[in-house]
Amino acid sequence: MTTTEATAASAVLDDGFHVFDTTLRDGAQREGINLTVADKLTIARHLDDFGVGFIEGGWPGANPRDTEFFARARGEIDFKHAQLVAFGATRRAGGSAAEDPQVRALLESGAPVITLVAKSHDRHVELALRTTLDENLAMVRDTVSYLREQGRRVFVDCEHFFDGYRANAAYAKAVVRAAHEAGADVVILCDTNGGMLPAQVSAVVATVLADTGARLGIHAQDDTGCAVANTLAAVDAGATHVQCTANGYGERVGNANLFPVVAALEIKYGRTVLPEGALADMTRISHAIAEVVNLTPSTHQPYVGVSAFAHKAGLHASAIKVDPDLYQHIDPERVGNTMRMLVSDMAGRASIELKGKELGVDLGGDRALVSRVVERVKERELAGYTFEAADASFELLLRAEVEGRARKYFRTESWRAIVEDRPDGTHANEATVKLWAKGERIVATAEGNGPVNALDRALRVALERFYPQLAKFELIDYKVRILEGKHGTDSTTRVLIATTDGHREWSTVGVGTNVIAASWQALEDAFTYGLLHAGVEPAE
């Protein structure tokens, strides 16, 4: 993509305020993230779909994978909103930007925008760069002006700016002036160590803005848990460029999280920073990127977490039944999320009524029925069940109370699971189930890589002839928790199973003093719920 094409593509966004994403560079430094070029291309497409203005793709020339990414991105991605940004450093001390191989690699990346990292802390200049303060200023001026002459837009990241400002404010501001006067469009003040607090950030940004006249941006790390707050404090003080990462990924504890920053700007500040309608896709984008980096999405992440609009207390439910805004700061649909009612021993009548509505089960305003369900839930939770993490099991319980009998696709006569310890140190797992389905008695045996897997397979062997829909069911998660008891090995065990049919996922729960028996309960519920939502009529 040419510079002209990239500029035209992003013209829908107001250049007066920048949302700059650095997931592909800074976010990729998080422990546990290792992105392939294909991963980076996929994430770049998601970010462009979301509508960020700038996507920092990495450091071409310093990293072969990043060099390949820029080469492929130019030909494989038709950016609709974002401009691609290459990251690199100012020229080396004692040289010239025009002859610096790293600067040349930035130009060869073809990126229309280049971000340069520059030292703004005097001790870092002298100890890390091993050069003089004056030479560092010359490195900034020379590199920025040269890249500008080559037709590139330039942003400058002032690394360790806030720590440098505390140590030597005059020099930190001199670096900002040098970048600004050489032609940098934005100078970004970086809280590289993540130690700042919002009031401190606001005061420094306001002073630097007044003293230098440069357009300022903010790059905040989250080491104090204040990266989002620090970013918004900088905006309050006059910054018009925010650097963030998807889901807050980044080195150590991470960076300012793109999604709460953007949501705050759009919803709380009333500032348009995304294309029209993009905010409603935020939850999907967040979860899609989490899948690419192979990290489970944070359930409690603001705005986009599955628990962000989940309500458990009966008092909350009663108020929400009257008006959802009484316990929600925004309508979750604005960010593509949904309200959820959690059913637990804290549930009251309103919680059950709202949850029934959410699940599509009509309680018909029957107060006696609702009271009966509330008591049933509390009894089961006292025994160790948890329904807030097992919606499918709760729906089966609710339907059984509403319809007067439990849904049954099969009846269990008996089951057994055998684990054989062999002399060579390996184990064999075999399960046998005896069932009745559609008037027929079935005995089935299967092996698995564990007793629960063997039971799962035996159940399928027994039932797939009657219910071919089971072939699509897949157990995708299995959790065991030992609940409080007098003795460790005979305490109550709770099992949670997550299942998918390739389109939807559901969770079921089982409880017992025997972990295999608890697992069997959860498996029975998983199969029953799946068949119910596949439209299969119960056998009995």
VOGU-3710 file (C-alpha; in Angstrom, 3 decimals, decimal comma):
1> mttteataas> 0,000/0,000/0,000  1,369/3,402/-0,940  1,466/6,365/1,420  -1,314/8,029/-0,571  -3,484/4,913/-0,451  -2,949/4,504/3,287  -3,810/8,121/3,945  -6,980/7,826/1,880  -7,961/4,624/3,639  -7,765/6,259/7,048
11> avlddgfhvf> -9,419/9,478/5,980  -12,661/8,407/7,640  -10,985/9,042/10,988  -10,265/12,473/12,396  -6,501/12,998/12,454  -7,018/15,351/15,387  -7,020/12,341/17,707  -5,115/9,076/17,240  -5,861/5,576/18,493  -2,548/3,793/18,001
21> dttlrdgaqr> -2,307/0,035/18,587  0,987/-1,657/19,406  -0,237/-5,213/20,080  1,981/-6,645/17,337  5,123/-5,133/18,857  4,782/-4,184/22,520  1,894/-6,559/23,184  3,866/-9,457/21,722  6,449/-9,000/24,506  4,025/-10,529/27,011
31> eginltvadk> 5,229/-13,761/28,579  3,432/-16,661/26,886  2,786/-14,892/23,575  4,763/-16,029/20,537  3,221/-14,742/17,315  3,865/-16,212/13,886  3,677/-13,983/10,820  0,281/-15,503/10,045  -0,869/-14,644/13,579  0,270/-11,053/13,135
41> ltiarhlddf> -1,545/-10,724/9,823  -4,743/-12,067/11,382  -4,543/-9,692/14,347  -3,821/-6,766/12,019  -7,010/-7,543/10,096  -9,016/-7,653/13,334  -7,585/-4,314/14,466  -8,293/-2,725/11,107  -11,856/-4,058/11,241  -12,194/-2,480/14,678
51> gvgfieggwp> -11,115/0,840/13,217  -7,915/1,862/14,997  -6,007/4,574/13,172  -2,515/3,084/13,394  -1,184/-0,468/13,725  2,444/-0,799/14,789  3,595/-3,999/13,111  7,024/-4,499/14,641  10,694/-3,691/14,104  11,711/-4,459/10,502
61> ganprdteff> 15,416/-5,056/10,055  15,934/-6,018/13,679  13,591/-9,015/13,542  13,269/-11,248/10,436  9,697/-12,167/11,341  8,733/-8,490/11,458  10,485/-7,828/8,164  8,428/-10,623/6,589  5,250/-9,276/8,175  5,631/-5,869/6,522
71> arargeidfk> 6,415/-7,443/3,163  3,325/-9,659/3,339  0,998/-7,069/4,872  1,511/-4,714/1,947  0,260/-7,334/-0,467  -2,188/-9,350/1,625  -4,134/-6,782/3,651  -6,342/-4,122/2,145  -6,431/-1,729/5,088  -9,776/0,038/5,360
81> haqlvafgat> -9,094/2,261/8,355  -5,570/1,838/9,718  -2,153/2,952/8,587  0,694/0,507/9,101  3,528/1,704/11,337  7,126/0,480/11,458  9,023/0,784/14,728  12,729/1,444/15,057  15,407/3,481/16,784  17,140/6,739/16,025
91> rraggsaaed> 20,443/6,455/14,173  23,549/5,295/15,957  25,767/7,755/17,765  28,443/9,318/15,578  26,819/8,321/12,283  24,237/9,754/9,935  20,631/8,712/9,424  21,072/8,500/5,655  23,745/5,819/6,057  22,293/3,931/9,020
101> pqvrallesg> 21,261/0,360/7,994  18,500/0,228/10,602  16,975/3,472/9,337  17,204/2,097/5,801  15,289/-1,025/6,895  12,500/1,182/8,214  12,169/2,822/4,809  12,332/-0,513/3,009  9,402/-1,799/5,091  7,155/0,406/2,973
111> apvitlvaks> 5,257/1,609/6,050  3,845/5,113/5,568  4,379/5,925/9,248  7,491/5,317/11,342  7,766/5,410/15,106  11,226/6,113/16,454  12,194/5,285/20,007  14,444/7,947/21,526  16,130/8,199/24,891  14,758/11,012/27,041
121> hdrhvelalr> 16,277/10,024/30,385  19,770/11,513/30,768  21,153/8,474/32,634  19,932/6,137/29,897  21,671/8,283/27,283  24,971/8,148/29,117  24,821/4,549/30,424  22,815/2,671/27,755  23,665/4,614/24,584  27,110/5,564/25,906
131> ttldenlamv> 27,026/8,944/24,251  26,621/12,573/25,212  23,376/14,380/25,859  24,042/16,695/22,908  24,724/13,791/20,543  21,460/12,134/21,568  19,602/15,317/20,597  21,455/15,313/17,268  20,459/11,671/16,700  16,808/12,590/17,191
141> rdtvsylreq> 16,948/15,632/14,901  18,889/13,887/12,138  16,723/10,741/12,049  13,402/12,551/12,174  14,331/15,113/9,541  15,800/12,465/7,220  12,683/10,253/7,385  10,513/13,297/6,797  12,567/14,112/3,705  11,864/10,582/2,488
151> grrvfvdceh> 8,120/11,239/2,677  7,403/9,367/5,885  5,209/10,526/8,728  7,169/10,272/11,975  6,122/9,705/15,576  8,739/9,732/18,354  8,441/7,582/21,486  10,334/9,256/24,332  11,366/6,195/26,279  11,448/6,454/30,103
161> ffdgyranaa> 10,137/10,003/29,748  8,432/10,342/33,134  11,395/8,928/35,065  13,687/11,103/32,984  11,510/14,148/33,647  11,770/13,506/37,381  15,568/13,252/37,146  16,215/16,079/34,675  13,111/17,875/33,448  15,027/20,341/31,299
171> yakavvraah> 16,717/17,583/29,298  13,558/15,479/28,929  11,787/18,500/27,474  14,778/19,225/25,215  14,306/15,802/23,589  10,617/16,599/22,988  11,559/19,928/21,394  14,232/18,325/19,221  11,754/15,795/17,824  9,026/18,391/17,340
181> eagadvvilc> 11,255/20,945/15,639  12,711/18,289/13,325  9,225/17,473/12,017  7,792/14,716/14,225  3,999/14,812/14,014  3,551/13,498/17,543  5,914/13,081/20,473  4,807/10,303/22,802  5,612/10,448/26,502  6,303/6,898/27,646
191> dtnggmlpaq> 5,864/5,588/31,177  8,192/2,734/30,318  8,534/1,403/33,856  4,819/1,850/34,555  5,350/3,598/37,886  3,249/6,716/37,414  -0,128/7,643/38,895  -2,871/9,638/37,136  -2,388/12,959/38,927  1,360/12,839/38,210
201> vsavvatvla> 0,807/12,041/34,539  -1,711/14,849/34,151  0,608/17,422/35,720  3,624/16,426/33,606  1,707/16,281/30,318  0,150/19,705/30,914  3,545/21,261/31,710  5,362/19,676/28,753  2,569/20,692/26,387  2,758/24,309/27,557
211> dtgarlgiha> 6,553/24,439/27,524  7,257/22,752/24,168  4,218/23,351/21,953  4,575/19,799/20,604  1,645/17,540/19,877  1,802/14,912/22,624  0,820/11,287/22,971  0,863/8,828/25,875  2,228/5,289/26,193  1,479/3,784/29,610
221> qddtgcavan> 2,580/0,482/31,119  0,372/-1,083/33,800  2,792/-1,839/36,623  0,761/0,199/39,135  -2,540/-0,991/37,675  -3,118/2,540/36,384  -2,289/2,310/32,673  -5,841/3,011/31,484  -6,339/5,737/34,095  -2,949/7,267/33,244
231> tlaavdagat> -3,839/7,259/29,550  -7,117/9,069/30,189  -5,380/11,497/32,576  -2,970/12,368/29,757  -5,920/12,981/27,435  -7,476/15,255/30,063  -4,215/17,192/30,131  -4,098/17,644/26,343  -2,608/14,478/24,798  -4,240/13,654/21,445
241> hvqctangyg> -2,580/10,305/20,713  -3,038/7,157/22,816  -0,932/4,018/22,458  -2,559/0,785/23,647  -2,581/-2,967/23,154  -5,499/-5,349/22,689  -6,572/-6,836/26,040  -3,684/-4,995/27,716  -1,060/-7,469/26,492  2,529/-6,411/27,058
251> ervgnanlfp> 5,758/-6,900/28,944  5,579/-7,610/32,678  1,964/-6,869/33,684  1,072/-5,280/30,368  0,124/-2,024/28,658  -2,876/0,268/28,622  -5,772/-1,867/27,420  -7,108/-0,694/24,059  -10,716/-1,635/24,734  -11,496/0,239/27,975
261> vvaaleikyg> -9,534/3,239/26,699  -11,513/3,397/23,467  -14,827/2,712/25,231  -14,142/5,505/27,709  -13,252/7,927/24,940  -16,330/7,078/22,899  -18,912/6,619/25,652  -17,687/8,667/28,608  -15,908/11,485/26,772  -18,218/11,575/23,775
271> rtvlpegala> -15,219/11,645/21,446  -15,507/9,842/18,106  -12,334/7,790/17,699  -13,684/4,788/15,741  -15,717/4,420/12,547  -19,455/4,432/13,057  -20,763/1,174/14,513  -17,307/-0,246/15,322  -17,719/-0,020/19,095  -20,508/-2,604/18,984
281> dmtrishaia> -17,976/-5,111/17,610  -15,528/-4,591/20,477  -16,288/-7,724/22,484  -15,984/-9,944/19,412  -12,664/-8,344/18,419  -11,257/-8,726/21,940  -12,127/-12,421/22,094  -10,973/-13,088/18,530  -7,511/-11,655/19,268  -7,341/-13,679/22,501
291> evvnltpsth> -7,952/-16,813/20,441  -5,130/-15,938/18,030  -2,595/-15,415/20,838  -3,930/-18,598/22,514  -4,783/-16,965/25,840  -8,139/-17,459/27,539  -10,082/-14,178/27,432  -10,185/-12,520/30,845  -13,694/-13,055/32,197  -13,506/-9,915/34,340
301> qpyvgvsafa> -12,080/-7,517/31,775  -14,017/-4,208/31,718  -16,601/-3,843/28,960  -15,748/-7,063/27,066  -15,390/-9,762/29,745  -18,196/-12,295/30,044  -18,617/-11,174/33,658  -18,579/-7,444/32,875  -22,378/-7,307/32,971  -23,082/-10,396/35,088
311> hkaglhasai> -25,273/-10,019/38,167  -25,424/-12,425/41,074  -26,922/-10,717/44,142  -30,673/-10,952/44,548  -30,836/-7,246/45,452  -29,211/-6,355/42,136  -31,571/-8,616/40,228  -34,615/-7,018/41,813  -33,451/-3,579/40,740  -32,424/-4,723/37,251
321> kvdpdlyqhi> -35,860/-6,223/36,734  -37,241/-2,684/37,142  -34,481/-0,901/35,197  -31,156/-2,469/34,036  -29,441/0,919/34,284  -29,754/0,837/38,067  -26,810/-1,581/38,309  -25,065/-1,129/34,933  -23,018/1,873/33,891  -23,843/1,349/30,190
331> dpervgntmr> -26,042/-0,814/27,998  -23,776/-3,844/27,286  -24,989/-3,999/23,684  -23,098/-0,757/22,985  -19,841/-2,732/23,210  -21,204/-5,989/21,805  -21,613/-7,682/25,183  -24,700/-9,019/26,971  -26,173/-8,889/30,443  -26,120/-12,200/32,314
341> mlvsdmagra> -27,921/-13,285/35,442  -25,974/-15,672/37,660  -27,915/-18,232/39,644  -26,502/-19,149/43,043  -27,496/-19,508/46,688  -27,686/-15,696/46,690  -30,479/-15,810/44,118  -33,870/-14,338/44,818  -37,135/-14,451/42,909  -36,058/-11,662/40,533
351> sielkgkelg> -32,805/-13,482/39,666  -34,717/-16,634/38,720  -37,300/-14,737/36,688  -34,664/-12,813/34,761  -32,547/-15,925/34,214  -35,584/-17,815/32,950  -36,277/-15,011/30,492  -32,617/-15,055/29,387  -32,825/-18,822/28,750  -36,168/-18,609/26,986
361> vdlggdralv> -38,073/-20,502/29,680  -41,481/-18,969/30,399  -42,234/-18,972/34,124  -45,661/-17,474/33,468  -45,550/-15,179/36,487  -46,110/-18,233/38,716  -44,899/-17,064/42,144  -45,137/-20,533/43,665  -43,085/-21,993/40,822  -40,415/-19,313/41,127
371> srvvervker> -40,234/-19,804/44,905  -39,869/-23,556/44,386  -36,998/-23,019/41,941  -35,273/-20,618/44,352  -35,432/-23,193/47,143  -34,270/-25,962/44,821  -31,250/-23,896/43,742  -30,323/-23,092/47,327  -30,607/-26,743/48,348  -28,397/-27,844/45,459
381> elagytfeaa> -25,805/-25,122/46,075  -25,660/-26,122/49,745  -24,817/-29,642/48,554  -21,929/-28,283/46,485  -23,435/-27,502/43,089  -22,686/-24,198/41,379  -25,022/-22,949/38,699  -23,395/-19,602/37,950  -20,754/-21,542/35,991  -23,156/-24,178/34,670
391> dasfelllra> -26,038/-22,530/32,840  -26,929/-25,751/31,029  -27,483/-27,705/34,245  -29,554/-24,843/35,636  -31,721/-24,733/32,517  -32,419/-28,468/32,834  -33,358/-27,986/36,490  -35,600/-25,048/35,591  -37,337/-26,917/32,787  -37,912/-29,916/35,055
401> evegrarkyf> -39,703/-27,694/37,573  -41,733/-25,908/34,882  -42,694/-29,107/33,018  -43,143/-31,266/36,104  -40,569/-33,870/35,042  -36,961/-34,047/33,933  -36,051/-34,315/30,272  -34,867/-37,860/29,566  -33,273/-39,155/26,375  -31,959/-42,260/28,097
411> rteswraive> -32,158/-43,980/31,470  -29,059/-45,244/33,230  -29,133/-48,757/34,628  -25,489/-48,783/35,697  -22,005/-47,756/34,684  -18,481/-48,632/35,723  -14,994/-47,348/34,962  -11,837/-49,422/35,393  -8,275/-48,121/35,581  -5,640/-50,846/35,113
421> drpdgthane> -2,077/-50,192/36,251  0,218/-52,227/33,997  3,732/-53,486/34,806  5,320/-51,231/32,191  4,008/-48,118/33,980  1,181/-47,410/31,532  -2,513/-47,349/32,375  -5,551/-48,729/30,590  -8,914/-47,042/31,066  -12,109/-48,878/30,218
431> atvklwakge> -15,760/-48,022/30,850  -18,984/-50,003/30,500  -22,437/-48,422/30,501  -25,836/-50,133/30,678  -28,643/-47,884/29,439  -32,231/-47,868/28,241  -33,140/-45,715/25,236  -36,326/-45,760/23,190  -37,437/-48,969/24,879  -34,204/-50,820/24,159
441> rivataegng> -31,528/-51,968/26,622  -27,979/-51,187/25,495  -24,654/-52,350/26,895  -21,584/-50,575/25,532  -17,890/-50,619/26,379  -15,127/-48,236/25,323  -11,556/-47,307/26,167  -10,230/-43,811/26,696  -7,228/-41,824/27,835  -8,783/-41,543/31,305
451> pvnaldralr> -11,820/-42,946/33,098  -14,009/-39,934/32,282  -12,989/-40,000/28,624  -13,757/-43,725/28,556  -17,235/-43,065/30,001  -17,808/-40,307/27,448  -16,895/-42,675/24,613  -18,968/-45,542/25,989  -21,988/-43,251/26,244  -21,542/-42,263/22,603
461> valerfypql> -21,159/-45,882/21,490  -24,385/-46,695/23,270  -26,464/-43,770/22,010  -25,212/-42,534/18,614  -27,378/-45,111/16,829  -30,442/-43,447/18,365  -29,109/-39,884/18,429  -26,670/-39,232/15,564  -26,437/-35,578/16,742  -24,019/-36,783/19,444
471> akfelidykv> -21,289/-37,148/16,828  -20,946/-33,340/16,822  -20,565/-33,055/20,604  -17,060/-32,542/21,926  -15,923/-32,202/25,520  -13,626/-29,159/25,521  -12,936/-28,503/29,204  -12,996/-30,481/32,427  -12,480/-29,005/35,885  -12,444/-30,725/39,262
481> rilegkhgtd> -12,636/-29,001/42,625  -12,489/-30,629/46,053  -14,985/-28,886/48,313  -14,647/-28,401/52,053  -14,840/-31,609/54,057  -13,481/-33,334/57,123  -11,147/-35,630/55,217  -9,202/-34,849/52,077  -9,826/-38,066/50,132  -13,508/-38,432/50,976
491> sttrvliatt> -14,531/-34,803/50,634  -17,263/-33,731/48,239  -16,065/-33,291/44,661  -17,495/-30,874/42,117  -16,942/-31,397/38,387  -17,588/-28,806/35,654  -17,657/-29,921/32,034  -17,754/-27,666/28,976  -19,095/-29,106/25,729  -19,511/-27,776/22,193
501> dghrewstvg> -21,375/-28,848/19,080  -19,215/-26,630/16,877  -21,645/-23,715/17,084  -22,352/-23,138/20,762  -20,776/-24,076/24,074  -22,483/-25,122/27,296  -21,365/-26,018/30,813  -22,746/-28,639/33,181  -22,031/-29,598/36,784  -21,956/-32,766/38,833
511> vgtnviaasw> -21,311/-33,271/42,551  -20,518/-36,356/44,631  -18,079/-37,943/47,025  -16,683/-39,860/44,048  -15,049/-37,838/41,255  -16,153/-40,320/38,567  -19,758/-40,266/39,805  -19,732/-36,461/39,744  -18,300/-36,593/36,232  -21,065/-38,956/35,116
521> qaledaftyg> -23,714/-36,499/36,335  -22,097/-33,669/34,391  -21,825/-35,878/31,281  -25,496/-36,873/31,488  -26,506/-33,208/31,704  -24,162/-32,286/28,834  -25,680/-34,877/26,497  -29,245/-34,070/27,587  -28,823/-30,320/27,105  -27,149/-30,769/23,731
531> llhagvepae> -29,914/-33,010/22,419  -32,570/-30,643/23,767  -31,094/-27,698/21,852  -30,594/-29,840/18,766  -34,392/-30,080/18,655  -34,560/-33,774/19,553  -37,731/-34,918/21,289  -37,187/-36,743/24,607  -37,485/-40,534/24,431  -39,451/-40,752/27,682
//
